[in-house]
Amino acid sequence: MKIAFVGKGGSGKTTLSSLFVRHLAATESPVVAVDADINQHLGVALGLTEAEAAALPAMGAHLPLIKEYLRGSNPRIASAETMIKTTPPGAGSRLLRVREDNPVYDACARQVRLDPGEVRLMATGPFTEADLGVACYHSKVGAVELCLNHLVDGAGEYVVVDMTAGSDSFASGMFTRFDMTFLVAEPTRKGVSVYRQYKEYARDFGVALKVVGNKVQGPDDLDFLRQEVGEDLLVTVGHSDWVRAMEKGRPPRFERLEPENHRALRTLRETADASYTRRDRHRYTSQMVHFHLRNAESWGNAKTGADLAAQVDPDFVLGEPVAEPVAAASR
């Protein structure tokens, strides 16, 4: 399953996504966690030191390698230089799989040991001083979108992405790349404003959306969220001494997380697992193509000097076998 955590800045989005990743790892599930937020905090939330998190390889810095590997022998893609963030796979493309080893993971992912379990962690990389005034952060997130377009995952396999805050998540078609989107909202007017935006934007694309109420302190907070988001409210999370200790860099064993919060995480997993049975691979692929054609016409053709519409393989559906054998995607 591909799962996104979204929400306004300060809502607790990264904290909730890190707890969910820990929950999955504790059950020995294969997990790829991706920090796609402009503020790179997921590594620290998963127990890395600030120095270790800063040393994570930036996916954006390895974009040429990613493109060259994913292109494979796809005859519709003349060169890696003509690939953009939305380029869809086709016959001959190499696909990524959650459980395998491959050059993309070698360059961009690091194993993070938890208590218990471990996950693969990838990060877009921070917005640096060199980017100021000359770059858009969404160009960095493009590496994530390209990988998601080429990633095949099965039941019991998880890709968890901590998205950039607020409605910036809609600056690309990446918001349609997930089986389930969990929106973290505080019980305030500002807290639910992002929910309203997300709900409106996502409606036309069939995005599965559920709300996780965070920092809920009593019945009045709960009633407020129920009135504002209705049946989209899935679970709520209140104060957590475990999270407070984690934020100080001294988390206890994960098994000591409060029972009610363990129950909330199990509900998130059950909801994500159920979304897999509703997966529509044809719609997923058609949405991928839709955003690729829009980007090609808007800026991609001019930037690459190529007709990027020709990259679309009309017979390809992500999840079905491609011409390249599976063994070619591993080392």
Stockholm file with secondary structure:
# STOCKHOLM 1.0

chainA/1-331         MKIAFVGKGGSGKTTLSSLFVRHLAATESPVVAVDADINQHLGVALGLTEAEAAALPAMGAHLPLIKEYLRGSNPRIASAETMIKTTPPGAGSRLLRVREDNPVYDACARQVRLDPGEVRLMATGPFTEADLGVACYHSKVGAVELCLNHLVDGAGEYVVVDMTAGSDSFASGMFTRFDMTFLVAEPTRKGVSVYRQYKEYARDFGVALKVVGNKVQGPDDLDFLRQEVGEDLLVTVGHSDWVRAMEKGRPPRFERLEPENHRALRTLRETADASYTRRDRHRYTSQMVHFHLRNAESWGNAKTGADLAAQVDPDFVLGEPVAEPVAAASR
#=GR chainA/1-331 SS CEEEEEESTTSSHHHHHHHHHHHHHHTTCCEEEEECSSSCCHHHHTTCCHHHHHTSCBGGGGHHHHHHHHHTTCTTCCCGGGCCTTCCCCTTCCCEETTCCCHHHHHHEEEEECSSCEEEEEECCCCCGGGTTTCCHHHHHHHHHHHHHTEECCTTCEEEEECCSGGGGGGSGGGGSCSEEEEEECSSHHHHHHHHHHHHHHGGGTCCEEEEEESCCSHHHHHHHHHHHGGGEEEEECCCHHHHHHHTTCCCCGGGSCHHHHHHHHHHHHHHHHHHTTCCHHHHHHHHHHHHHHHIIIIIHHHHTSCGGGGCCTTCCTTSCCSSCGGGGCC
#=GC SS_cons         CEEEEEESTTSSHHHHHHHHHHHHHHTTCCEEEEECSSSCCHHHHTTCCHHHHHTSCBGGGGHHHHHHHHHTTCTTCCCGGGCCTTCCCCTTCCCEETTCCCHHHHHHEEEEECSSCEEEEEECCCCCGGGTTTCCHHHHHHHHHHHHHTEECCTTCEEEEECCSGGGGGGSGGGGSCSEEEEEECSSHHHHHHHHHHHHHHGGGTCCEEEEEESCCSHHHHHHHHHHHGGGEEEEECCCHHHHHHHTTCCCCGGGSCHHHHHHHHHHHHHHHHHHTTCCHHHHHHHHHHHHHHHIIIIIHHHHTSCGGGGCCTTCCTTSCCSSCGGGGCC
//
